[in-house]
Amino acid sequence: MNIVAWIVVGFVAGLLARWIVRDDRSGCIYTIVVGVLGALIGGALMHASGHTGINEFSIRSMLVAALGAILLLLVLQAIGGRRRR
């Protein structure tokens, strides 16, 4: 995938993950970084389980990236604790 596709997948996956986990941090760059790191994590986990990782722009890639981003946000919340509102 090219860099624009990674940014789009990262942004959509980051938005979805932040919505599911209810992360209250804001910012477009933060959302893209969470999504791209989630794509890397999700792709590595899929590859380790014997499936293909993220190699094309598809709904499956978005879901794998979102699941990786959700996992990333949950680990970050476990390490840093939840913020009080």
Backbone as CSV, one residue per row, in Angstrom:
resi,resn,N_x,N_y,N_z,CA_x,CA_y,CA_z,C_x,C_y,C_z
1,MET,0.844,-1.186,0.000,0.000,0.000,0.000,0.886,1.244,0.000
2,ASN,0.376,2.299,-0.573,1.143,3.541,-0.574,0.848,4.338,0.697
3,ILE,1.552,5.435,0.875,1.472,6.215,2.105,0.084,6.826,2.306
4,VAL,-0.570,7.227,1.239,-1.910,7.814,1.366,-2.905,6.767,1.873
5,ALA,-2.794,5.552,1.374,-3.680,4.478,1.831,-3.435,4.173,3.303
6,TRP,-2.168,4.172,3.732,-1.858,3.938,5.153,-2.461,5.043,6.023
7,ILE,-2.406,6.289,5.557,-2.976,7.400,6.328,-4.488,7.268,6.411
8,VAL,-5.137,6.920,5.304,-6.595,6.771,5.299,-7.011,5.604,6.205
9,VAL,-6.339,4.458,6.048,-6.652,3.302,6.897,-6.394,3.649,8.359
10,GLY,-5.284,4.321,8.629,-4.958,4.716,9.994,-5.988,5.654,10.594
11,PHE,-6.439,6.626,9.810,-7.419,7.573,10.323,-8.752,6.898,10.628
12,VAL,-9.236,6.096,9.701,-10.528,5.418,9.908,-10.434,4.420,11.061
13,ALA,-9.351,3.637,11.091,-9.183,2.661,12.174,-9.010,3.361,13.514
14,GLY,-8.277,4.464,13.529,-8.103,5.223,14.772,-9.406,5.817,15.272
15,LEU,-10.210,6.347,14.360,-11.523,6.881,14.750,-12.412,5.791,15.336
16,LEU,-12.445,4.657,14.657,-13.268,3.548,15.130,-12.793,3.058,16.494
17,ALA,-11.503,2.903,16.662,-10.955,2.427,17.930,-11.202,3.429,19.048
18,ARG,-10.998,4.719,18.769,-11.236,5.733,19.804,-12.706,5.796,20.191
19,TRP,-13.597,5.556,19.238,-15.025,5.566,19.528,-15.407,4.360,20.388
20,ILE,-14.862,3.186,20.080,-15.193,1.974,20.830,-14.607,2.030,22.240
21,VAL,-13.354,2.449,22.366,-12.688,2.479,23.668,-13.093,3.722,24.458
22,ARG,-13.663,4.693,23.794,-14.060,5.978,24.385,-12.848,6.749,24.900
23,ASP,-11.859,6.841,24.023,-10.658,7.599,24.323,-10.972,9.075,24.136
24,ASP,-10.684,9.893,25.137,-11.068,11.305,25.082,-9.957,12.221,24.581
25,ARG,-8.820,11.667,24.213,-7.769,12.504,23.627,-8.193,12.898,22.218
26,SER,-7.736,14.049,21.791,-8.182,14.509,20.477,-6.993,14.849,19.593
27,GLY,-7.271,15.004,18.348,-6.260,15.403,17.385,-6.203,14.453,16.202
28,CYS,-6.059,15.030,15.056,-6.022,14.255,13.817,-4.748,13.408,13.743
29,ILE,-3.621,13.994,14.108,-2.350,13.265,14.059,-2.371,12.107,15.050
30,TYR,-2.894,12.342,16.250,-3.001,11.284,17.256,-3.851,10.129,16.721
31,THR,-4.960,10.445,16.093,-5.850,9.424,15.551,-5.160,8.619,14.451
32,ILE,-4.438,9.301,13.570,-3.732,8.604,12.491,-2.639,7.713,13.056
33,VAL,-1.878,8.216,14.028,-0.792,7.427,14.625,-1.353,6.190,15.310
34,VAL,-2.435,6.342,16.064,-3.062,5.191,16.721,-3.523,4.176,15.681
35,GLY,-4.120,4.638,14.601,-4.599,3.731,13.564,-3.481,3.021,12.818
36,VAL,-2.423,3.743,12.472,-1.310,3.122,11.753,-0.583,2.129,12.661
37,LEU,-0.336,2.501,13.920,0.273,1.551,14.854,-0.644,0.346,15.072
38,GLY,-1.946,0.588,15.111,-2.905,-0.505,15.228,-2.857,-1.422,14.016
39,ALA,-2.664,-0.841,12.836,-2.540,-1.656,11.619,-1.290,-2.528,11.681
40,LEU,-0.198,-1.970,12.165,1.028,-2.748,12.306,0.866,-3.869,13.332
41,ILE,0.236,-3.547,14.457,0.002,-4.554,15.501,-0.948,-5.632,15.001
42,GLY,-2.068,-5.218,14.417,-3.052,-6.173,13.909,-2.481,-7.037,12.796
43,GLY,-1.702,-6.422,11.890,-1.083,-7.178,10.808,-0.078,-8.191,11.331
44,ALA,0.700,-7.801,12.347,1.679,-8.722,12.928,0.985,-9.880,13.629
45,LEU,-0.102,-9.597,14.337,-0.849,-10.664,15.018,-1.498,-11.610,14.015
46,MET,-2.023,-11.068,12.931,-2.620,-11.918,11.895,-1.552,-12.783,11.230
47,HIS,-0.399,-12.196,10.961,0.699,-12.951,10.347,1.194,-14.047,11.290
48,ALA,1.269,-13.739,12.589,1.725,-14.734,13.566,0.732,-15.886,13.706
49,SER,-0.544,-15.621,13.452,-1.553,-16.675,13.559,-1.703,-17.483,12.270
50,GLY,-0.891,-17.161,11.262,-0.908,-17.940,10.028,-1.763,-17.362,8.923
51,HIS,-2.351,-16.210,9.118,-3.166,-15.559,8.096,-2.360,-14.448,7.443
52,THR,-2.870,-13.937,6.353,-2.189,-12.809,5.725,-2.464,-11.553,6.525
53,GLY,-1.478,-10.680,6.582,-1.619,-9.425,7.307,-2.355,-8.402,6.458
54,ILE,-1.960,-7.169,6.582,-2.578,-6.093,5.819,-1.712,-5.831,4.600
55,ASN,-2.249,-6.125,3.427,-1.473,-5.917,2.215,-2.267,-5.228,1.116
56,GLU,-3.502,-4.890,1.367,-4.315,-4.195,0.378,-5.344,-3.343,1.095
57,PHE,-5.940,-2.433,0.382,-6.949,-1.539,0.927,-8.304,-2.226,0.812
58,SER,-8.831,-2.717,1.947,-10.113,-3.419,1.937,-10.780,-3.280,3.309
59,ILE,-12.007,-3.765,3.383,-12.730,-3.751,4.655,-12.003,-4.616,5.683
60,ARG,-11.480,-5.749,5.247,-10.737,-6.635,6.152,-9.529,-5.912,6.744
61,SER,-8.818,-5.145,5.924,-7.669,-4.384,6.406,-8.097,-3.354,7.442
62,MET,-9.220,-2.701,7.181,-9.741,-1.718,8.143,-10.073,-2.382,9.476
63,LEU,-10.717,-3.554,9.419,-11.084,-4.250,10.649,-9.861,-4.741,11.418
64,VAL,-8.878,-5.264,10.708,-7.641,-5.715,11.363,-6.933,-4.524,12.003
65,ALA,-6.860,-3.407,11.288,-6.224,-2.210,11.829,-6.991,-1.675,13.038
66,ALA,-8.320,-1.681,12.962,-9.128,-1.197,14.078,-8.968,-2.098,15.299
67,LEU,-8.920,-3.414,15.099,-8.727,-4.320,16.231,-7.347,-4.116,16.861
68,GLY,-6.331,-3.906,16.039,-5.001,-3.610,16.569,-4.976,-2.295,17.321
69,ALA,-5.681,-1.283,16.816,-5.741,0.017,17.480,-6.513,-0.074,18.793
70,ILE,-7.574,-0.867,18.822,-8.321,-1.075,20.075,-7.419,-1.721,21.107
71,LEU,-6.678,-2.740,20.692,-5.747,-3.403,21.594,-4.699,-2.419,22.102
72,LEU,-4.173,-1.588,21.223,-3.186,-0.584,21.608,-3.758,0.390,22.632
73,LEU,-4.962,0.894,22.395,-5.568,1.846,23.322,-5.875,1.207,24.673
74,LEU,-6.307,-0.044,24.665,-6.577,-0.723,25.933,-5.297,-0.937,26.734
75,VAL,-4.218,-1.279,26.056,-2.933,-1.435,26.755,-2.455,-0.089,27.290
76,LEU,-2.583,0.966,26.504,-2.178,2.293,26.966,-3.004,2.741,28.167
77,GLN,-4.297,2.437,28.166,-5.131,2.785,29.311,-4.779,1.959,30.531
78,ALA,-4.421,0.693,30.337,-4.038,-0.160,31.462,-2.730,0.329,32.079
79,ILE,-1.808,0.782,31.245,-0.524,1.263,31.754,-0.684,2.629,32.420
80,GLY,-1.360,3.530,31.745,-1.471,4.900,32.241,-2.674,5.175,33.114
81,GLY,-3.627,4.274,33.145,-4.852,4.496,33.910,-5.815,5.368,33.131
82,ARG,-7.066,5.263,33.468,-8.089,6.090,32.815,-8.093,7.474,33.418
83,ARG,-8.359,8.443,32.588,-8.503,9.814,33.063,-9.888,9.981,33.680
84,ARG,-9.953,10.774,34.712,-11.260,11.078,35.318,-11.888,12.236,34.579
85,ARG,-13.210,12.182,34.420,-13.914,13.260,33.714,-14.478,14.250,34.672
